[in-house]
């Protein structure tokens, strides 16, 4: 399945959440990850994220796309790349 995950977490946990999501998905933009993932791996990822976040303060949104071939992604402005940030 194709998913888009967005997060809004306290600055103290941003690096940990970002690092965890990088293990499973592709960084698309600040606080946004996307990619193909199995249900099992998604559940593993979310379980690990639940151990990192504070549910009283933080939020994670998971958008599941049933047919990724129907997605048209358009970027307005500068197209960000994870590799460009660190290379």
Secondary structure, DSSP 8 states (H G I E B T S, - for coil): -EEEEEEE--HHHHHHHHHHHHTTSEEEETTEEEEE--HHHHHHHHHHHHHHS-TTT-EEEEEEES-GGG------S----HHHHH-
